[in-house]
Amino acid sequence: MRIISSRDYSELGELPPRSPLEPVCEDGPFGPVPEEKKRTSRELRELWQKAILQQILLLRMEKENQKLQASENDLLNKRLKLDYEEITPCLKEVTTVWEKMLSTPGRSKIKFDMEKVHSAVGQGVPRHQRGEIWKFLAQQYHLKHQFPSKQQPEDTPYKELLKQLTSQQHAILIDLGRTFPTHPYFSAQLGAGQLSLYNILKAYSLLDQEVGYCQGLSFVAGILLLHMGEEEAFNMLKFLMFDMGLRKQYRPDMIILQIQMYQLSRLLHDYHRDLYNHLEEHEIGPSLYAAPWFLTVFASQFPLGFVARVFGCSWNGHLKDLAEEPHACIPDMIFLQGSEVMFKVALSLLGSHKPLILQHENLETIVDFIKNTLPNLGLVQMEKTINQVFEMDISKQLQAYEVEYHVLQEELIDSSPLSDNQRMDKLEKTNSSLRKQNLDLLEQLQVANGRIQSLEATVEKLLTSESKLKQASLALELERSALLQMVEELRRQTAQPGGAEPDLTQPEPTGD
């Protein structure tokens, strides 16, 4: 133990003696502490006002920071959503045309020139405006079809649907992780993308009790969600399902899907007979490979850029009722043409890969090629497929094959040795199917009547316009005749010997 001596403090100098009675904290290190001056009531009031203003300023800054953070999150989500490769970049001039149409005041109530819309869609749709353009096209569809479909659901607010419980919750949750698992917006488990997708699917399952939730719907909703907000995507899903008739293929009996597979098989027989025979030889029906194409609108297996164009181009067939443009190459297809476009795309894909499919000689390798290799399209092949879609006109064939399917089903029922109970079940199912078809036909009839009324009104306007133009033309003809007579008269006067040349710059006075 070290003994401290007085020499250890020699360097500190002499320390003054301290009285034990001295207060310890009386003085500060630099002298006595000054006494605080009492503030007046006015000064205290000013300090209080200053403190309140500073607190208000801090609250405002906090709110602005929250808005900024939300804005940054929205921008980040938007970047994540549009993280896919576009097939063909949109030209600046075309983007300007779209911006002009989208910024038109009161556009939701204005019927645009459909030739102009077709031309713009034909030249391209900018990726960052694709969702807004889809909404614009839906508005144009509603303006054209003033009479809503009889199968429209109840107009329950989206937020009210979210408050309810659905019996489809388990099935929806299972499919969340399977929907675009490699896309950054949906890849995070229960992240922003998956939660928004769950909300949309849950709300729709409550809105449409007959369909509820069906595998494949998550991809359709996911594509919409990548291009617009959550509630907007829900409204667009309603539009696709009810107005465009997409919900028919998701009904529990799946009859429409069976009809679609039969129709695709017949189209293959008509357009690519050798490929049809090759697939039939190995007992490969369209349901083995094309069912997921139709149920997910190609989104489960094909590149997102290609799927987005399939969606946009599907709109355009319905707009053709408004303005025919046979040579338009419409790059962006489900909103306008409904399910018909899926037949065209499937037929084009199978036809363009026919030589490669014919090289495979057994069921496993053929199905594997169509499911896994065929969807890995290059940009050139995607563009070629989209262009081929617009050269096809298969609407009449699809209608004929649907009737053919029902006739064949009736013949099978009549020819099969069934018991009375089985026959009754079959007849009840057929009756139910026919009732649904009848409702669909009534709906189509209603739409057709509305279209006829609209066309009649257009014809009436055109006739009125034609009458006015004829009157204007007649007036111009009379004026022309009068002017010619005047010129002839002036020429005769000029030709007379010794006649003074008239002043053509001044009009002759006319008496009333």
C-alpha positions as a printed Julia matrix, in Angstrom:
512×3 Matrix{Float64}:
   0.0     0.0      0.0
   1.36    3.37    -1.05
   1.66    6.11     1.55
   0.76    9.51     0.17
   3.08   12.24     1.36
   2.83   15.96     1.23
   5.26   15.95    -1.69
   2.52   14.48    -3.9
   0.56   17.74    -3.6
   3.5    20.06    -4.0
   2.77   20.6     -7.68
  -0.83   21.71    -6.97
   0.21   24.67    -4.91
  -1.2    25.68    -1.57
  -4.83   24.87    -0.91
  -6.77   27.36     1.19
  -8.2    26.03     4.46
 -11.91   25.25     4.35
 -14.24   25.89     7.18
 -16.6    23.06     8.03
 -19.34   25.65     8.47
 -19.01   26.99     4.93
 -21.87   26.08     2.53
 -20.63   23.69    -0.11
 -22.72   24.82    -3.15
 -22.94   28.5     -2.32
 -20.58   29.65    -5.05
 -19.86   28.34    -8.52
 -16.4    27.68    -9.88
 -16.23   31.21   -11.29
 -17.67   33.15    -8.39
 -21.02   33.63    -6.76
 -24.12   32.48    -8.7
 -26.36   35.46    -9.6
 -29.94   35.38    -8.37
 -32.61   34.8    -11.04
 -34.56   37.89   -11.95
 -38.3    37.54   -11.57
 -40.14   37.8    -14.91
 -43.14   39.97   -15.4
 -46.52   38.55   -16.36
 -46.09   40.01   -19.85
 -42.75   38.24   -20.34
 -44.2    34.98   -19.07
 -47.13   35.36   -21.47
 -44.74   35.94   -24.38
 -42.68   32.9    -23.41
 -45.84   30.81   -23.2
 -47.0    31.97   -26.65
 -43.55   31.24   -28.06
 -43.59   27.73   -26.57
 -47.07   27.07   -28.04
 -45.99   28.27   -31.49
 -42.89   26.1    -31.36
 -45.0    23.09   -30.37
 -47.43   23.75   -33.26
 -44.47   24.07   -35.62
 -43.06   20.76   -34.38
 -46.41   19.02   -34.89
 -46.66   20.41   -38.41
 -43.14   19.28   -39.19
 -43.96   15.82   -37.86
 -47.06   15.61   -40.08
 -45.09   16.79   -43.1
 -42.41   14.2    -42.36
 -45.1    11.51   -42.19
 -46.51   12.68   -45.52
 -43.03   12.7    -47.02
 -42.36    9.21   -45.67
 -45.71    7.99   -47.07
 -44.9     9.62   -50.42
 -41.47    7.96   -50.46
 -43.09    4.61   -49.62
 -45.63    5.12   -52.44
 -42.84    5.91   -54.89
 -40.89    2.87   -53.71
 -43.97    0.65   -54.08
 -44.64    2.09   -57.53
 -41.08    1.29   -58.59
 -41.44   -2.22   -57.18
 -44.79   -2.74   -58.9
 -43.53   -1.75   -62.34
 -40.38   -3.83   -62.02
 -40.88   -5.88   -65.19
 -39.49   -5.8    -68.7
 -41.62   -3.97   -71.24
 -41.95   -5.53   -74.7
 -41.74   -2.31   -76.71
 -40.98    1.07   -75.07
 -43.59    3.73   -75.78
 -42.52    6.7    -77.93
 -42.54   10.18   -76.38
 -45.04   11.46   -78.97
 -47.49    8.67   -78.09
 -47.05    9.35   -74.37
 -47.94   12.99   -75.03
 -51.13   11.93   -76.82
 -52.16    9.77   -73.84
 -51.36   12.52   -71.34
 -53.55   14.94   -73.29
 -56.5    12.51   -73.28
 -56.06   11.56   -69.61
 -55.85   15.21   -68.52
 -59.09   16.2    -70.29
 -61.46   17.8    -67.72
 -64.54   15.66   -67.04
 -63.2    12.81   -69.18
 -65.39   10.23   -67.41
 -68.47   11.79   -69.07
 -66.98   12.45   -72.51
 -67.2    10.01   -75.43
 -63.84   10.26   -77.13
 -63.2     9.78   -80.84
 -62.62    6.03   -80.9
 -60.46    6.17   -84.01
 -58.11    8.43   -82.09
 -58.17    6.07   -79.08
 -57.5     3.06   -81.34
 -54.62    4.87   -82.99
 -53.08    5.72   -79.62
 -53.49    2.2    -78.25
 -52.1     0.83   -81.49
 -48.92    2.86   -81.11
 -48.33    1.81   -77.52
 -49.25    2.32   -73.87
 -46.66    3.81   -71.48
 -45.99    1.46   -68.59
 -46.28    4.11   -65.85
 -49.73    5.15   -67.18
 -51.07    1.71   -68.03
 -53.39    1.5    -65.01
 -54.82    4.96   -65.66
 -55.36    4.09   -69.31
 -57.16    0.86   -68.38
 -59.51    2.92   -66.17
 -60.03    5.36   -69.05
 -60.93    2.49   -71.41
 -63.37    1.11   -68.82
 -65.02    4.53   -68.63
 -65.39    4.58   -72.41
 -66.94    1.09   -72.27
 -69.51    2.24   -69.71
 -70.35    5.32   -71.78
 -70.94    3.06   -74.78
 -72.99    0.48   -72.86
 -75.45    2.65   -70.95
 -77.48   -0.37   -69.78
 -75.62   -2.28   -67.05
 -75.49   -6.06   -67.0
 -78.3    -7.83   -65.12
 -75.67   -9.8    -63.23
 -74.18   -6.71   -61.57
 -73.42   -7.3    -57.86
 -74.71   -5.24   -54.96
 -72.95   -1.9    -54.69
 -71.31   -2.61   -51.33
 -68.46   -0.2    -50.45
 -65.01   -1.77   -50.5
 -64.2    -0.69   -46.93
 -67.4    -2.29   -45.67
 -66.47   -5.6    -47.32
 -63.06   -5.52   -45.62
 -64.75   -5.41   -42.2
 -66.49   -8.75   -42.84
 -65.19  -12.31   -42.51
 -64.91  -14.72   -45.43
 -65.07  -18.5    -45.48
 -62.47  -18.45   -48.29
 -59.72  -17.07   -46.04
 -57.66  -20.28   -45.88
 -57.62  -20.84   -49.65
 -56.69  -17.19   -50.28
 -53.82  -17.25   -47.75
 -52.38  -20.42   -49.3
 -52.33  -18.86   -52.77
 -50.73  -15.56   -51.69
 -47.24  -17.04   -51.68
 -47.83  -18.72   -55.06
 -48.82  -15.49   -56.82
 -45.85  -13.88   -58.62
 -43.4   -15.34   -56.04
 -40.36  -13.82   -57.78
 -41.76  -10.29   -58.16
 -40.34   -7.94   -55.48
 -43.72   -6.4    -54.64
 -45.29   -9.79   -53.81
 -42.25  -11.76   -52.66
 -42.18  -10.52   -49.03
 -44.3   -12.78   -46.85
 -47.31  -10.74   -45.64
 -45.65   -7.63   -47.04
 -47.5    -4.68   -48.58
 -48.16   -6.57   -51.83
 -49.52   -9.73   -50.26
 -51.69   -7.81   -47.78
 -53.27   -5.67   -50.52
 -53.82   -8.77   -52.66
 -55.46  -10.57   -49.72
 -57.8    -7.61   -49.14
 -58.92   -7.55   -52.79
 -59.55  -11.3    -52.97
 -61.33  -11.34   -49.62
 -63.58   -8.44   -50.64
 -64.42  -10.07   -53.97
 -65.22  -13.43   -52.34
 -67.78  -11.61   -50.16
 -69.17   -9.58   -53.05
 -69.64  -12.53   -55.45
 -70.99  -15.37   -53.33
 -71.44  -17.71   -56.32
 -67.81  -17.59   -57.42
 -66.28  -16.78   -54.04
 -62.58  -17.44   -54.56
 -61.15  -19.58   -57.34
 -57.52  -20.43   -58.1
 -56.31  -18.11   -60.82
 -58.15  -15.04   -59.57
 -55.12  -14.04   -57.51
 -53.06  -13.56   -60.69
 -55.76  -11.45   -62.35
 -56.06   -9.27   -59.23
 -52.26   -9.16   -58.93
 -51.8    -7.78   -62.46
 -54.33   -5.04   -61.71
 -52.68   -4.26   -58.36
 -49.31   -3.78   -60.05
 -50.74   -0.9    -62.09
 -53.09    0.88   -59.66
 -54.09    1.29   -56.03
 -55.84   -1.35   -53.94
 -59.43   -0.1    -54.12
 -59.05    0.85   -57.79
 -57.77   -2.67   -58.54
 -60.82   -4.12   -56.77
 -63.18   -1.98   -58.87
 -61.38   -2.99   -62.06
 -61.62   -6.66   -61.04
 -65.39   -6.17   -60.68
 -65.47   -4.62   -64.15
 -63.58   -7.53   -65.71
 -65.65  -10.17   -63.97
 -69.14   -8.73   -64.44
 -69.01   -6.3    -67.38
 -66.51   -8.23   -69.47
 -68.0   -11.61   -68.49
 -64.79  -13.12   -67.15
 -66.53  -14.56   -64.08
 -68.29  -17.23   -66.18
 -65.14  -19.35   -66.31
 -64.73  -19.25   -62.52
 -68.17  -20.58   -61.62
 -68.08  -23.67   -59.38
 -69.37  -26.06   -62.09
 -66.52  -24.96   -64.44
 -68.8   -25.68   -67.44
 -67.64  -22.56   -69.26
 -64.01  -23.61   -68.83
 -64.85  -27.03   -70.31
 -66.53  -25.31   -73.26
 -63.45  -23.09   -73.72
 -61.16  -26.11   -73.83
 -63.42  -27.73   -76.45
 -63.44  -24.52   -78.49
 -59.62  -24.3    -78.38
 -59.36  -27.91   -79.5
 -61.66  -27.22   -82.48
 -59.7   -24.09   -83.39
 -56.48  -26.12   -83.39
 -58.21  -28.6    -85.69
 -59.14  -25.76   -88.08
 -55.9   -23.74   -88.06
 -53.16  -26.3    -87.29
 -54.42  -29.76   -88.3
 -51.01  -31.47   -88.07
 -50.44  -30.16   -84.55
 -53.97  -31.17   -83.55
 -53.41  -34.73   -84.85
 -50.05  -34.95   -83.06
 -51.58  -33.94   -79.72
 -54.59  -36.24   -80.21
 -52.26  -39.14   -81.01
 -50.68  -38.73   -77.58
 -54.06  -38.05   -75.89
 -53.15  -34.49   -74.91
 -56.21  -32.28   -74.59
 -56.11  -28.5    -74.01
 -57.13  -28.96   -70.37
 -53.67  -30.45   -69.66
 -51.86  -27.23   -70.54
 -54.28  -24.4    -71.42
 -56.58  -24.36   -68.35
 -54.08  -22.3    -66.25
 -53.57  -19.98   -69.24
 -57.27  -19.1    -69.24
 -57.8   -19.05   -65.46
 -54.81  -16.72   -64.86
 -54.94  -14.87   -68.21
 -51.43  -16.28   -68.92
 -50.05  -14.53   -65.81
 -48.96  -17.67   -63.94
 -46.4   -18.77   -66.53
 -45.61  -15.94   -68.97
 -43.46  -12.78   -68.59
 -45.25   -9.84   -66.99
 -44.59   -7.51   -69.91
 -46.35   -9.95   -72.23
 -49.25  -10.46   -69.79
 -49.77   -6.69   -69.43
 -50.15   -6.4    -73.19
 -52.6    -9.3    -73.26
 -54.68   -7.43   -70.66
 -54.63   -4.17   -72.63
 -55.35   -5.75   -75.99
 -58.33   -7.6    -74.57
 -60.06   -4.27   -74.11
 -59.71   -3.32   -77.69
 -62.03   -5.85   -79.3
 -64.99   -4.33   -77.51
 -64.01   -0.86   -78.6
 -64.11   -2.11   -82.2
 -67.87   -1.93   -81.86
 -67.39    1.82   -81.53
 -64.97    2.4    -84.39
 -63.6    -0.15   -86.81
 -59.88    0.05   -87.44
 -58.89   -3.21   -89.14
 -55.19   -2.45   -89.44
 -54.61   -1.19   -85.91
 -51.87   -3.0    -84.03
 -53.15   -2.67   -80.5
 -50.33   -3.54   -78.17
 -52.07   -3.24   -74.89
 -55.88   -6.75   -74.92
 -58.67   -8.51   -71.67
 -60.45   -5.17   -71.01
 -61.77   -4.7    -74.53
 -62.12   -8.14   -76.05
 -62.95  -10.31   -73.08
 -62.04  -13.99   -73.1
 -61.92  -14.15   -76.92
 -58.4   -12.76   -76.89
 -57.18  -15.72   -74.83
 -58.13  -18.1    -77.64
 -56.24  -15.95   -80.11
 -53.12  -15.76   -77.95
 -53.18  -19.52   -77.21
 -53.67  -20.34   -80.88
 -50.85  -18.02   -81.92
 -48.46  -19.41   -79.29
 -49.12  -23.03   -80.22
 -48.93  -22.29   -83.95
 -45.64  -20.38   -83.72
 -44.06  -23.24   -81.7
 -45.56  -26.01   -83.82
 -42.25  -27.26   -85.37
 -40.69  -27.65   -81.91
 -43.77  -29.36   -80.43
 -43.89  -31.84   -83.33
 -40.32  -32.93   -82.53
 -41.42  -34.41   -79.18
 -42.75  -37.94   -79.32
 -44.34  -38.68   -75.93
 -46.89  -37.15   -73.59
 -44.46  -36.12   -70.82
 -42.01  -34.22   -73.03
 -44.77  -32.5    -75.04
 -46.6   -31.27   -71.95
 -43.33  -30.26   -70.3
 -42.34  -28.23   -73.38
 -45.69  -26.44   -73.57
 -45.81  -25.71   -69.83
 -42.18  -24.76   -69.16
 -40.26  -23.99   -72.36
 -42.92  -22.28   -74.46
 -43.65  -19.47   -71.91
 -39.99  -18.33   -71.97
 -40.63  -16.07   -74.94
 -38.1   -13.64   -76.33
 -39.12  -10.04   -77.01
 -39.32  -10.65   -80.76
 -41.55  -13.7    -80.29
 -43.81  -11.77   -77.89
 -44.25   -8.95   -80.38
 -44.91  -11.41   -83.19
 -47.56  -13.21   -81.11
 -49.33   -9.96   -80.22
 -49.36   -8.84   -83.85
 -50.8   -12.16   -85.01
 -53.65  -11.82   -82.53
 -55.1    -8.85   -84.41
 -55.14  -10.65   -87.73
 -57.57  -13.29   -86.42
 -61.34  -13.15   -86.48
 -62.72  -16.18   -84.67
 -65.87  -14.83   -82.99
 -68.3   -16.73   -85.29
 -66.34  -19.95   -84.91
 -66.4   -19.66   -81.12
 -70.18  -19.25   -81.14
 -70.62  -22.24   -83.48
 -68.35  -24.46   -81.35
 -70.23  -23.55   -78.18
 -73.51  -24.68   -79.74
 -71.73  -27.79   -81.05
 -70.51  -28.63   -77.54
 -74.03  -28.47   -76.07
 -75.45  -30.6    -78.89
 -72.78  -33.26   -78.29
 -73.49  -33.22   -74.55
 -77.2   -33.77   -75.19
 -76.43  -36.65   -77.54
 -74.21  -38.27   -74.91
 -76.98  -37.98   -72.33
 -79.54  -39.53   -74.69
 -77.28  -42.41   -75.76
 -75.9   -43.45   -72.37
 -77.74  -46.2    -70.42
 -78.42  -44.3    -67.2
 -80.75  -45.0    -64.34
 -83.71  -42.71   -63.75
 -81.95  -40.91   -60.88
 -78.81  -40.38   -62.93
 -80.87  -39.15   -65.88
 -82.73  -36.75   -63.58
 -79.43  -35.41   -62.2
 -78.09  -34.94   -65.72
 -81.26  -33.21   -66.82
 -81.21  -30.92   -63.79
 -77.59  -29.97   -64.49
 -78.41  -29.39   -68.15
 -81.44  -27.35   -67.18
 -79.34  -25.27   -64.79
 -76.75  -24.75   -67.5
 -79.41  -23.73   -70.01
 -80.87  -21.27   -67.52
 -77.47  -19.66   -67.1
 -77.04  -19.55   -70.85
 -80.49  -18.01   -71.13
 -79.51  -15.32   -68.63
 -76.32  -14.7    -70.58
 -78.28  -14.43   -73.82
 -80.77  -12.06   -72.2
 -77.88   -9.98   -71.0
 -76.36   -9.95   -74.48
 -79.76   -9.04   -75.91
 -80.07   -6.15   -73.49
 -76.61   -4.92   -74.43
 -77.47   -5.33   -78.13
 -80.69   -3.35   -77.68
 -78.76   -0.61   -75.96
 -76.25   -0.65   -78.78
 -79.05   -0.46   -81.36
 -80.58    2.54   -79.57
 -77.2     4.22   -79.45
 -76.62    3.52   -83.16
 -80.09    4.79   -84.04
 -79.37    8.02   -82.15
 -76.06    8.3    -84.01
 -77.78    7.7    -87.36
 -80.37   10.36   -86.52
 -77.62   12.85   -85.71
 -75.82   11.98   -88.92
 -79.02   12.41   -90.95
 -79.61   15.82   -89.34
 -76.04   16.77   -90.06
 -76.41   15.54   -93.65
 -79.58   17.61   -94.11
 -77.82   20.72   -92.83
 -74.86   20.07   -95.1
 -77.18   19.63   -98.11
 -78.87   22.93   -97.31
 -75.51   24.65   -96.94
 -74.36   23.06  -100.21
 -77.53   24.25  -102.0
 -77.05   27.78  -100.67
 -73.45   27.76  -101.84
 -74.52   26.51  -105.27
 -77.1    29.34  -105.57
 -74.5    31.85  -104.46
 -72.05   30.45  -106.99
 -74.64   30.72  -109.8
 -75.41   34.32  -108.83
 -71.7    35.18  -108.81
 -71.2    33.55  -112.21
 -74.12   35.55  -113.64
 -72.66   38.74  -112.2
 -69.25   37.98  -113.71
 -70.88   37.27  -117.1
 -72.83   40.53  -116.93
 -69.68   42.49  -116.1
 -67.85   40.84  -118.98
 -70.64   41.84  -121.41
 -70.57   45.42  -120.16
 -66.81   45.52  -120.56
 -67.01   44.08  -124.06
 -69.43   46.81  -125.31
 -67.65   49.46  -127.55
 -66.93   52.69  -125.71
 -68.2    51.18  -122.5
 -66.46   52.31  -119.34
 -64.66   49.6   -117.45
 -66.49   49.0   -114.16
 -64.72   49.42  -110.87
 -64.62   45.9   -109.43
 -63.13   47.05  -106.15
 -66.29   48.84  -105.04
 -69.55   46.91  -104.65
 -72.52   48.25  -106.58
 -75.21   49.81  -104.36
 -78.3    47.68  -104.13
 -81.73   49.02  -103.46
 -84.03   47.42  -100.99
